[in-house]
Every structure is written in structure tokens, then in C-alpha cells.
Amino acid sequence: MFSFFNSFYSFCFFIPLLFCPFLLFGQEEKNYLIPSEFIDTLNDFELDYSREENWVFKENINSFKEILPRNYFYSEVERYNVSVFYIHPTTLHNYNYWNADTSLFKNKSIKLCIENQASVFAGVGELYAPQYREMHIHGYKDTINGWKAFNVAYKDVLSAFEYFIKNKQNKHYIIASHSQGTNHAVKLINEYISPNDTLKNDLILSYLIGMDVSKNEVPIPLCENPEDVNCALSWRSFNKGYYPKNWRYGNDIMSINPITFDTSSVWSKKDDHLGILLPNKKIVFEQFLSVSNNLGLVSVAVPKKLILKKYISDSYHRADYNLFWVNIRKNLLKRLSNVNCLK
């Protein structure tokens, strides 16, 4: 059984930039509506992924330049012959039903997920990001209804991925995800990709971010070095010294340092941190964070300045991509540059 019911929260970073940029680090989630019974007939139809409205982002519809950070200088040399399939995290946590309705596909939170997470891959390759009838956040607590809701959501993800495989312009591809999206990605890799040698061989990188994915949970090795390909990257961000009660951790959990991109437990140097992506689409605060990877957790050391104290949180789950956006991007380009057939 894959691990999404071992994980307590599956949040997308969607807090708007108010008076302080550090709101992205983490705040307590407000109480949310809890659905009652699961209604099978609500979702007894398939989504047609040939229709534009069923994609959050698709490069023949959208321009990748629209989602890049405003102060990021893009060069055409960053373009590779690779396609990217991105699965967004949970944004549904204040709703009466167990799955998102298609009327919620214009949810601004989903768009922010694209800007804060999928933007890492924008312009590097052909980007696909499907809409899907995601599971309500409470599905992580109510396992009976949660399983049903998760399967509805996964069916959409699978359908979108089948469309992606048939229509992508490049042979090689990347899977990228966060939180609930990672749960779907793990299932997709195990049940659909791995049994097919062609699909498995063409998958060059898997970004399985924001969930406790064990090393034996996917038939793909962990990327242990900054230049590795044909492997998976995973991390979960927490405050220094914090060990979450509702997440698995230990040496059997996939995890790398998202600044150094190795598996060492040594704290990274602040000089190696290249900046944080804020929700106003600007990159700021270079050389700001130090990170250690240990026991399947990434510990984040935030500067101990008085003005920051009330914004420090136990969990930085929502900012798993934001905190390391520039480092992730730079490392991605480094990995792809070592694959000769991608240029």
C-alpha cells in the first residue's frame, strides 16, 4: 500500500503575499468543511483531456513565460527535448464533497501551484499540468471515504497521463508532483509506467516531492548525486529540530538535500542557497537558508532574527518548491545537460 494515508496534511502553498513574504513558510490551517457520505454518482463520468479546459497548463495553449518568476532571466539554451507531466497538490479543503467538481478547475489556488511549483520546469521542456477531481484534504483522515475519493482523482490523473504520452512532442519525459500529486505519481509509476519497459526507460527524472515515499515504494532508485538521471528526487521540509508525529521518517524514506542535491546529512552552506520564490513571482533572499537531510526529513534553518520569529513554523510543506526554486532549476539544467540525446 502506498503511503498517502500515513501523511496527515497535503496542502498546496497558496497563501497570498501580504505584508511579509515569510507567510509562505507556514501558518496554521483554518478549520475546513468536512464532507458527509461519499456519493458515487457524482463522478461517474470520464474527463476528456482533448478539451482545453481540462488542463491547468499545456504549452500549445499557454506560454511558459507567463509563469516564470518576474526577475528570472530566461535563455533559450535552457530548452531541452523533454516533456514534463506535473500533478498539483491538494487545494480542496473547504468543500461539501469528497472530490473537486469540474466547476472548481478555475480555482486560483491551482494557478498559484503552477506559478510556485511547476514554473521550475517552465521553458526547460514541454509542460503539461492536468486538472483533476482531486481528493478533499480530509480524505487523509477518513480512510474509507478517502480511498474512494483518491481513486476518483487517480482515474483522472491516469487518463491525463495517457493523453500526455500519446501527444507529447519528445521521447523522454519527467514526472513532477507535490503532496497529493505525489501520491498519484507513485501509483502511476508502480501500476502504469513500470510494467511498460518503454515508458519506464523514457522517464528520466521523477520529482516526488512533499510526501514520505519509502525507497522500496517505487521501482526507481533515489538520485544520490547532483548529476544523476533515471532516478527519483524527494524531500519534505520542516523546521530544524522538528520531528513530525503524523509522517513517517527514517533511513528507509527517500530524501535528498534540495540545495546540495546529495544524501549527506551535513548542513549545506548558506552561500549555496540561490534564493526563494515568493508568491508575487519574485526571487529574493539569496544565501538565506541552510539545510540538512537526515532520517528522511529535510531540516531548514531560518535565520534567528527577531522580525522572523513569528513566521517560523514546524512545517514548511507548502513551500517545498518555493524555498529552493532556484537551486532546483539550476540542478535540473545540470542533470539534463548530461543526457546527450536531449539537445
MIKE-221432 format. One line per field, with one value per residue (C-alpha): residue number from 0; residue in three letters; x, y, z. Coordinates in nm, 2 decimals. Example, Ala and Ser with C-alpha at 12.3 -4.5 7.8 and 13.67 -1.06 7.14 Angstrom:
resi <- c(0_1)
resn <- c(ALA_SER)
u <- c(1.23_1.37)
v <- c(-0.45_-0.11)
w <- c(0.78_0.71)
***
This chain:
resi <- c(0_1_2_3_4_5_6_7_8_9_10_11_12_13_14_15_16_17_18_19_20_21_22_23_24_25_26_27_28_29_30_31_32_33_34_35_36_37_38_39_40_41_42_43_44_45_46_47_48_49_50_51_52_53_54_55_56_57_58_59_60_61_62_63_64_65_66_67_68_69_70_71_72_73_74_75_76_77_78_79_80_81_82_83_84_85_86_87_88_89_90_91_92_93_94_95_96_97_98_99_100_101_102_103_104_105_106_107_108_109_110_111_112_113_114_115_116_117_118_119_120_121_122_123_124_125_126_127_128_129_130_131_132_133_134_135_136_137_138_139_140_141_142_143_144_145_146_147_148_149_150_151_152_153_154_155_156_157_158_159_160_161_162_163_164_165_166_167_168_169_170_171_172_173_174_175_176_177_178_179_180_181_182_183_184_185_186_187_188_189_190_191_192_193_194_195_196_197_198_199_200_201_202_203_204_205_206_207_208_209_210_211_212_213_214_215_216_217_218_219_220_221_222_223_224_225_226_227_228_229_230_231_232_233_234_235_236_237_238_239_240_241_242_243_244_245_246_247_248_249_250_251_252_253_254_255_256_257_258_259_260_261_262_263_264_265_266_267_268_269_270_271_272_273_274_275_276_277_278_279_280_281_282_283_284_285_286_287_288_289_290_291_292_293_294_295_296_297_298_299_300_301_302_303_304_305_306_307_308_309_310_311_312_313_314_315_316_317_318_319_320_321_322_323_324_325_326_327_328_329_330_331_332_333_334_335_336_337_338_339_340_341_342)
resn <- c(MET_PHE_SER_PHE_PHE_ASN_SER_PHE_TYR_SER_PHE_CYS_PHE_PHE_ILE_PRO_LEU_LEU_PHE_CYS_PRO_PHE_LEU_LEU_PHE_GLY_GLN_GLU_GLU_LYS_ASN_TYR_LEU_ILE_PRO_SER_GLU_PHE_ILE_ASP_THR_LEU_ASN_ASP_PHE_GLU_LEU_ASP_TYR_SER_ARG_GLU_GLU_ASN_TRP_VAL_PHE_LYS_GLU_ASN_ILE_ASN_SER_PHE_LYS_GLU_ILE_LEU_PRO_ARG_ASN_TYR_PHE_TYR_SER_GLU_VAL_GLU_ARG_TYR_ASN_VAL_SER_VAL_PHE_TYR_ILE_HIS_PRO_THR_THR_LEU_HIS_ASN_TYR_ASN_TYR_TRP_ASN_ALA_ASP_THR_SER_LEU_PHE_LYS_ASN_LYS_SER_ILE_LYS_LEU_CYS_ILE_GLU_ASN_GLN_ALA_SER_VAL_PHE_ALA_GLY_VAL_GLY_GLU_LEU_TYR_ALA_PRO_GLN_TYR_ARG_GLU_MET_HIS_ILE_HIS_GLY_TYR_LYS_ASP_THR_ILE_ASN_GLY_TRP_LYS_ALA_PHE_ASN_VAL_ALA_TYR_LYS_ASP_VAL_LEU_SER_ALA_PHE_GLU_TYR_PHE_ILE_LYS_ASN_LYS_GLN_ASN_LYS_HIS_TYR_ILE_ILE_ALA_SER_HIS_SER_GLN_GLY_THR_ASN_HIS_ALA_VAL_LYS_LEU_ILE_ASN_GLU_TYR_ILE_SER_PRO_ASN_ASP_THR_LEU_LYS_ASN_ASP_LEU_ILE_LEU_SER_TYR_LEU_ILE_GLY_MET_ASP_VAL_SER_LYS_ASN_GLU_VAL_PRO_ILE_PRO_LEU_CYS_GLU_ASN_PRO_GLU_ASP_VAL_ASN_CYS_ALA_LEU_SER_TRP_ARG_SER_PHE_ASN_LYS_GLY_TYR_TYR_PRO_LYS_ASN_TRP_ARG_TYR_GLY_ASN_ASP_ILE_MET_SER_ILE_ASN_PRO_ILE_THR_PHE_ASP_THR_SER_SER_VAL_TRP_SER_LYS_LYS_ASP_ASP_HIS_LEU_GLY_ILE_LEU_LEU_PRO_ASN_LYS_LYS_ILE_VAL_PHE_GLU_GLN_PHE_LEU_SER_VAL_SER_ASN_ASN_LEU_GLY_LEU_VAL_SER_VAL_ALA_VAL_PRO_LYS_LYS_LEU_ILE_LEU_LYS_LYS_TYR_ILE_SER_ASP_SER_TYR_HIS_ARG_ALA_ASP_TYR_ASN_LEU_PHE_TRP_VAL_ASN_ILE_ARG_LYS_ASN_LEU_LEU_LYS_ARG_LEU_SER_ASN_VAL_ASN_CYS_LEU_LYS)
u <- c(0.00_0.14_0.17_-0.07_-0.28_0.03_0.05_-0.16_-0.16_-0.15_-0.15_-0.06_0.12_-0.15_-0.12_-0.11_0.17_0.05_0.28_0.55_0.70_0.76_0.40_0.49_0.69_0.38_0.07_-0.19_-0.47_-0.82_-1.10_-1.25_-1.58_-1.59_-1.80_-2.05_-2.11_-1.94_-2.18_-2.07_-2.29_-2.13_-1.83_-1.95_-1.81_-1.47_-1.29_-1.19_-0.83_-0.85_-1.05_-0.85_-1.05_-0.92_-0.56_-0.42_-0.13_-0.05_0.22_0.02_-0.24_-0.03_0.30_0.57_0.70_0.37_0.46_0.83_0.94_0.94_1.30_1.43_1.64_1.54_1.78_1.69_1.99_1.78_1.54_1.57_1.39_1.20_0.83_0.71_0.40_0.32_0.05_-0.06_-0.12_-0.44_-0.62_-0.96_-1.02_-1.34_-1.60_-1.90_-1.80_-1.51_-1.39_-1.35_-1.61_-1.51_-1.65_-1.36_-1.10_-1.06_-0.96_-0.69_-0.50_-0.44_-0.30_-0.07_0.06_0.16_0.34_0.51_0.59_0.55_0.73_1.06_1.02_0.87_1.07_1.30_1.07_0.72_0.50_0.16_-0.04_-0.38_-0.69_-0.82_-1.10_-0.87_-0.95_-1.06_-0.79_-1.00_-0.95_-0.62_-0.81_-1.12_-0.97_-1.30_-1.42_-1.06_-0.98_-1.29_-1.21_-0.85_-0.94_-1.17_-0.88_-0.63_-0.85_-0.84_-0.46_-0.42_-0.64_-0.45_-0.12_-0.24_-0.32_0.02_0.21_0.02_0.06_0.39_0.65_0.95_1.06_1.19_0.98_0.98_0.71_0.69_0.44_0.38_0.18_-0.14_0.01_0.30_0.06_-0.09_0.26_0.37_0.07_0.11_0.48_0.40_0.09_0.12_0.47_0.69_0.51_0.59_0.96_0.94_0.76_1.00_1.31_1.19_1.12_1.44_1.35_1.08_1.03_0.82_0.81_0.63_0.54_0.70_0.79_0.99_1.28_1.10_0.78_0.88_1.10_1.32_1.64_1.70_1.91_2.20_2.43_2.37_2.41_2.21_1.93_1.69_1.62_1.38_1.42_1.22_1.22_0.99_1.08_1.05_1.19_1.53_1.49_1.12_1.02_0.66_0.42_0.20_0.46_0.69_1.06_1.37_1.66_1.41_1.24_1.36_1.51_1.79_1.91_1.74_2.04_2.34_2.13_2.31_2.21_2.47_2.34_2.59_2.43_2.45_2.63_2.42_2.63_2.49_2.13_2.03_1.70_1.34_1.04_0.77_0.40_0.44_0.66_0.98_1.30_1.46_1.68_1.98_2.22_1.95_1.89_2.09_1.95_2.03_1.89_1.86_1.62_1.41_1.35_1.49_1.56_1.55_1.75_1.59_1.80_1.73_1.62_1.36_1.15_1.12_1.03_0.66_0.68_0.89_0.68_0.73_0.64_0.74_0.54_0.37_0.70_0.88_0.94_0.95_1.23_1.47_1.32_1.65_1.85_1.60_1.61_1.98_2.03_1.76_1.95_2.27_2.12_1.97_2.29_2.44_2.19_2.33_2.00_1.81_1.96)
v <- c(0.00_0.34_0.59_0.87_0.77_0.78_1.15_1.39_1.70_1.76_2.13_2.34_2.67_2.92_3.20_3.54_3.78_4.02_4.24_3.99_3.74_3.48_3.39_3.13_2.95_2.82_2.92_2.72_2.60_2.72_2.48_2.34_2.18_1.81_1.62_1.36_1.05_0.97_0.99_0.75_0.90_1.25_1.14_0.86_1.01_1.05_1.37_1.44_1.56_1.66_1.96_2.26_2.33_2.01_2.14_2.39_2.44_2.30_2.46_2.47_2.67_2.87_3.05_2.93_3.28_3.37_3.15_3.21_3.44_3.80_3.86_3.53_3.58_3.30_3.19_2.96_2.74_2.62_2.44_2.06_1.80_1.67_1.68_1.73_1.60_1.79_1.68_1.96_1.91_1.94_2.27_2.13_2.17_2.38_2.19_1.97_1.68_1.43_1.53_1.86_1.94_2.05_2.39_2.43_2.39_2.77_2.78_3.05_2.82_2.58_2.86_2.95_2.59_2.63_2.95_2.84_2.48_2.38_2.70_2.53_2.33_2.62_2.67_2.38_2.13_2.09_2.13_1.95_2.01_1.84_1.95_1.66_1.59_1.60_1.44_1.65_1.72_1.53_1.21_1.17_1.12_0.94_0.64_0.48_0.78_0.89_0.58_0.62_0.99_0.92_0.66_0.91_1.16_0.90_0.79_1.14_1.16_0.83_0.95_1.27_1.09_0.86_1.17_1.31_1.00_1.00_1.37_1.48_1.60_1.45_1.09_1.15_1.29_1.40_1.35_1.62_1.64_1.76_1.62_1.46_1.48_1.27_1.00_0.99_0.99_0.69_0.49_0.59_0.48_0.15_0.05_0.20_0.31_0.03_-0.26_-0.09_-0.10_0.18_0.41_0.33_0.38_0.71_0.85_1.03_1.21_1.18_1.47_1.30_1.60_1.66_1.30_1.02_0.79_0.49_0.36_0.03_0.21_0.28_0.08_0.38_0.45_0.77_1.04_1.03_1.27_1.61_1.49_1.16_1.08_0.79_0.83_1.00_1.31_1.36_1.58_1.72_2.05_2.10_2.33_2.25_2.00_1.92_1.55_1.53_1.30_1.22_1.15_0.85_0.92_0.71_0.59_0.39_0.72_0.87_1.21_1.44_1.79_2.03_2.27_2.03_1.75_1.47_1.24_1.37_1.48_1.76_2.11_2.30_2.63_2.95_3.06_2.77_2.88_3.06_3.22_3.18_3.23_3.44_3.43_3.76_3.57_3.73_3.56_3.71_3.62_3.46_3.29_3.28_2.92_2.62_2.27_1.93_1.60_1.33_1.03_1.11_1.47_1.80_2.03_2.40_2.66_3.00_3.30_3.38_3.73_3.89_4.01_3.65_3.47_3.46_3.33_3.03_2.71_2.34_2.25_2.42_2.17_2.44_2.59_2.27_2.41_2.78_2.77_2.61_2.72_2.85_2.56_2.31_2.49_2.51_2.14_2.03_2.20_2.04_1.69_1.74_1.87_1.53_1.35_1.39_1.30_1.58_1.87)
w <- c(0.00_-0.09_0.19_0.15_0.45_0.66_0.58_0.78_0.56_0.19_0.14_-0.16_-0.09_-0.18_0.08_-0.09_-0.03_0.24_0.44_0.49_0.25_0.52_0.53_0.27_0.54_0.72_0.91_1.09_0.86_0.94_1.01_0.69_0.59_0.62_0.36_0.48_0.28_-0.05_-0.34_-0.62_-0.89_-0.86_-1.06_-1.28_-1.60_-1.76_-1.83_-2.19_-2.20_-2.56_-2.42_-2.32_-2.01_-1.85_-1.84_-1.59_-1.82_-2.16_-2.38_-2.70_-2.50_-2.25_-2.27_-2.03_-1.99_-1.81_-1.51_-1.48_-1.19_-1.29_-1.22_-1.36_-1.68_-1.92_-2.20_-2.49_-2.40_-2.11_-2.36_-2.39_-2.58_-2.28_-2.18_-1.82_-1.66_-1.34_-1.08_-0.85_-0.47_-0.27_-0.29_-0.18_0.19_0.23_0.03_0.09_-0.13_-0.13_-0.48_-0.66_-0.91_-1.26_-1.17_-0.93_-1.21_-1.22_-0.86_-0.81_-0.57_-0.86_-1.07_-0.78_-0.76_-1.13_-1.06_-0.74_-0.83_-1.20_-1.30_-1.21_-1.53_-1.75_-2.07_-1.99_-2.16_-2.29_-1.98_-1.92_-1.60_-1.59_-1.39_-1.20_-0.95_-0.65_-0.32_-0.03_0.24_0.49_0.29_0.47_0.79_0.68_0.51_0.40_0.20_0.13_-0.06_-0.28_-0.34_-0.41_-0.67_-0.85_-0.86_-0.97_-1.26_-1.39_-1.35_-1.53_-1.82_-1.85_-1.84_-2.12_-2.33_-2.24_-2.36_-2.69_-2.76_-2.61_-2.86_-2.70_-2.63_-2.29_-2.00_-1.64_-1.38_-1.12_-0.83_-0.48_-0.18_-0.31_-0.65_-0.54_-0.41_-0.76_-0.92_-0.70_-0.80_-1.17_-1.17_-1.00_-1.18_-1.53_-1.61_-1.46_-1.63_-1.97_-2.05_-2.30_-2.06_-1.78_-1.99_-2.12_-1.77_-1.69_-1.37_-1.11_-0.86_-0.59_-0.35_-0.02_0.08_0.28_-0.01_0.10_-0.10_-0.18_-0.27_-0.63_-0.87_-0.93_-0.74_-0.54_-0.71_-0.48_-0.67_-0.83_-1.19_-1.17_-1.41_-1.45_-1.08_-0.83_-0.61_-0.29_0.01_0.28_0.46_0.83_1.09_1.24_1.53_1.45_1.40_1.27_1.46_1.16_0.89_0.85_0.88_0.89_0.67_0.45_0.33_0.01_0.08_-0.06_0.03_-0.22_-0.20_-0.25_-0.41_-0.23_0.05_0.31_0.64_0.65_0.67_0.35_0.33_0.32_0.03_-0.18_-0.13_-0.45_-0.35_-0.25_-0.49_-0.33_-0.43_-0.61_-0.86_-0.75_-0.64_-0.33_-0.03_-0.18_0.07_0.32_0.42_0.54_0.51_0.65_0.52_0.78_0.86_0.55_0.66_0.53_0.82_0.74_0.95_0.92_1.04_1.40_1.36_1.58_1.29_1.16_1.49_1.45_1.09_1.17_1.15_1.24_0.88_0.55_0.35_0.14_0.04_-0.06_-0.40_-0.32_-0.07_-0.32_-0.65_-0.80_-0.67_-0.82_-1.15_-1.17_-1.08_-1.33_-1.61_-1.49_-1.50_-1.84_-1.98_-1.92_-2.14_-2.49_-2.68_-2.52_-2.72)
***
